[in-house]
Amino acid sequence: DDILSSTVFQSINGIYLPLWFFKGRYHGNWSASSGYDRRETYLERDSNGKLQERTRTVTDWRPSNGQISGEFAVLSFANSGNQIPVDAIHYAHGTSFSRGDMKPFDAKYSAGFNLVEFQDESIDAWESYGEAQVNSIAKSDAKSRVPGDRHKDLRSDVMFDKEEPIRVYIPFWLTHYSYGEEKFHVYMDGTTTSRIEGIRPV
């Protein structure tokens, strides 16, 4: 009951994080084992030794494969040497906006905010964060295409056609607070009020 009166907010920092914006298309192949469920009946003796008819679900497995292709637009953090917490970096990747929302850099936008400098080249950011995100998008696409009632052993092999990457700064709020002897944090997306994430006392 004392969480509000006993919480001490240490800092509420506005910060612009540097990210590479990758946009393009992916295309490739997928393969999996598709499971088709069917009901079958069988006989089983009960505790009295009498035969009883039962039913069970049996899955027949068959190989399946196909092709995938689609568009992607992902962000990759561009300063791996900074002391930004890893969970904050992953949170930053979840922000979204249309390309038309981008504006040429102007110092007036950063008034009152700290700017974390760009350190990683686009190829490093792609290998660290971007490629894994696009592979996840492609695998989700493949998963939606697998026929059957269930599947296993899903594999996808994709290639990427990337446009020229763009350096972007995206605003966030980082709030740190203490409750009792423990420290907690909250991340807020500066582009939308719908994304708030953090750790709270339990």
N, C-alpha and C positions, 0 to 999 in steps of 0.2 A: 504493500500500500504506500510505501514511502519512495517509490521509484522516481517520482517527479521532484519531490522536495530534496532527495538525497543525491540526485544526479548532478555532477559537475561537468559542464561543457568547457573543454579546454581551448578548442579552436574551431572555427568555421571558415574554411579556406576555399576561396574561389580559385580554380586552377584550370589552365588550358593544357590538355595533354596532346602531345604530338603523335599523329597516326598517319600511316600511309593508307590511301584509299585505292583499293584494287577493284577493277571492274572488267568484265569480259564474259567469255563463254567456256563451258566445259563440255566435253563429249568423250564417249568411250563405251565400254561394254560391261555387263554384269552377268554373274552366274550364281545359281543357288540350287538348293534342293527344295522342291515344293511338296508340301504335305496335303493330301486330300483325305478328309475324314469320312468314314462310313460307319454305319451301325451294323453289327452282326450279332446273331443269337448263338448261344451255346448252352450245353447242359452241365449242371453242377449238382452234386449231391449235398443235401442240407444235413443238419446235425442228426436227423433221424434216418439218414441213408436214402432218402427219396430223391429222385432226380427232379431238379427244378430248372426251368428255362430262364436264362439270364440274357441281358444285352450288354454290350460294351462298345466303346468307340475304338476303331482301328484306323491307323493312319497309313496310307500308301504313299511312299516317297518316290518322286520322279525328278529327274534333272530339268532345269529350266534356265533360260538365258535370254538376253536381249541387249538393246542399246539404250543409252541415255544421252541427253544433251539438254542444255539449258543455260540461263544467264546467272551470273553471280555478281555481288557487290559486297565486299568485306573490308573491314578495317584491321590494321595491324600496328600495334604499339611500336614506337620508333625511338625508344631510349632505354635499352635493356640495362644500362649501367646506372640508371637512376634508382633511388630508394623507394619507388612507388611499390606498395604491396602487390603481390602477384594476383590476389583476388580482385584488386581494384583494376588491374590491367585487363583481366578477363571480363570484368563488368563493363569497361570502356568499349570492348569489342561489340557489346550488345546494343549500342546506340544505333539509331537508324535515321536516315533523312534522304530526301531526293537530291539528285545532283544539282537541281535547280536552286536548292537552298544555299549552296555554297556562295561565298562572297570573297572577292580578292582581299588579301590581308590588309588591315588598317589598324594602326596602333590604338585608335580610339576604342576598338572593340575590347581591348584587353585592360582597360582602365580598372584598377582595383583587383585584378587577377594576376596570379603568377603564371609565367609561361615556362614549361619544361622544354628545354631545347631538343631539337632533332639531333640524334646521334647515330642511329642505325640507318644504313643504306637500304634502299627498297628491297634488294635481293635478300638481305639478312632478315628484314621484317617479314618478307614472304615465307622464307624457310622456317622462321620461328613461330609465326602465328597464322599467316594468311593461308598457306597451302592446306593446313589441317582443317581450317574452317570450310574451305571449298570442298575438300574431300568429304567432309561431313554432310554438306549440302547434296553432293552427288550421291552419297550412299543413301540418304533419305529419299532421294528421287528414285533410286533403284529399288528400295524397299517397297515403295508404293506401286511398283510395276510387277512385283513377283506374284504369279497366280497361285491359287490354292487357298486352303484354310489356314495354313501356317507355313513357315519356312525355316531353314537353317543353312549354315555354311554360306552366307551371302558374301560375295566378293565383287568388288568393282575396280576397274582399271580405267582411269580417265586421263585425258590430256587437257591443257588449258591454253586458251587464246586470250592473253591479257592485253588490255589497252595500256597506254602510258600511265604509270601510277602517279597519283597526285598527293602532295603534302597537304595535310589539313590539321588545323587546331580545333579541338572540340572542347567546349566548356563543361566542367564538372564542379560539384561542391563536395568537399571532403570534410566531414565533421567527426571530431574525436571527443569522447566523453568518458568519464569514470563513474562507476557505481561501486561503492564499497572499496575493495582493494583491486578490482579488476578494471581493465581498460577496454573500451568498445569503440566501434566506428560505424559511420553511416556514409554511403555514397549516394549522390543525387545527380541525375543527368541534367545538365544545363540546357538541353534542347527540348525537354519535355517534362511535364510534372508527373507523368505516369510511372516513371522508373525510379524507385527508391529501394536500396538494398543495404543491408548491414547486419550487425550482430546485436542482439539485445539480451539483457540479463534474463536468466531463467530461474 
